[in-house]
Amino acid sequence: MRGGVQADGVTGDSDLDEDVILLSAGVLETYSVHILAQGIVQAGKGAIKRLSERYADNGQHLHGSDWDGRDIEHPVVKGVREDSGKGLSGMVNGRMIRVGRYAYVTDGEHGVPNNPADVFTTPLAADEMATFVSVNGKLTARIVMKDIPRENAKESLDRLRALGVKRLSMLTGDKAASANIIAKEVGIDDVRAELFPEDKLAAVRNASAEEAPAQPWWDRVIQRLTGESITRSITMMVGDGVNDAPVLASADIGMAITDGTSTAASESAQVVIMNDDIACVPRAIAISRRTKRIMLQSVIGGLSLSIIAMLCAAFNLIPVVAGAFLQEAIDVVSILWSLTALIDKD
């Protein structure tokens, strides 16, 4: 449900302009594959726009900036290195920039408190998190971020309920306070937070058994013949994170949401949404149901018409040649009706 992370602002004691810090951090984070990086990247793009406007208005050098306003959008980046789980470092316009965990960005700096709360005294809200920035080996700023739901998440969930999806759950590794805030915004009641990947895996595997419907006698007969029940609950997992890959693979239906790039999640899922739009989840269900309905109509309708034609031919009600042409016509009608599944009625 999460639309990403929004960087709300920068706090810190530095001679550098706030937008210059955001721009430097945003440019550096474009090299990161971490899911939180996109929020900082977007904040950096906003900083570029604001700096460009300010240079245009002032027509002169800005305090706290070494750009002259002519090439703000193309800073020089060198020596980028990402330490998994810690942060990112690199040279941006001649400055050594580090972005990441507090211990990572302050490594090697003397006289810095061990607790970031002793430096940045404004407490974080329940749905906020922070990443830190150092410039040339000196702690410079704290970038405050918060989880934000996708813009159309609530509408998409409402449409899923309208399609008959009975239970919607949020499985996340985020803190419970943050997860509950997001869940309340989008209308999810079942929230399971602070989960490890193996916890998500167990939750998905147990989901079908938790609210299993009563199995009718005829379905038990079908299950004995085919080995599979047609009335059991189906569990669908929708995810976009690297840690979601094993969970997507274990679900009855795994659906990965990506921006068009290949990820571990997309490689493990049966369905991949390539435009990073959660509204495609209910749309995919509607398309699959409509396709199945048209398929059954084509098969049953074609067989019924063929049986009627064969009976007419058997009782000599129609000539043999006419029966042959009639069979071909029935096949064409069935095929054409099947092709109506390609018409987008959503």
Secondary structure, 3 states (H helix, E strand, C coil): CEEEEEEEEEECCCCCCHHHHHHHHHHHHCCCCCCCHHHHHHHHHHHHHHHHHHHHHHCCCCCCCCCCCCCCCCCCEEEEEEECCCEEEEEECCEEEEEECHHHHCCCCCCCCCCHHHCCCCCCCCCEEEEEEEECCEEEEEEEEEEEECCCHHHHHHHHHHCCCCCCEEECCCCHHHHHHHHHHHCCCEEECCCCHHHHHHHHHHHHHHCCCCCCHHHHHHHHHHCCCCCCCCCEEEECCHHHHHHHHHCCEEEEECCCCCCHHHHHCCEEECCCCCCHHHHHHHHHHHHHHHHHHHHHHHHHHHHHHHHHHHCCCCCHHHHHHHHHHHHHHHHHHHHHHHCCCC
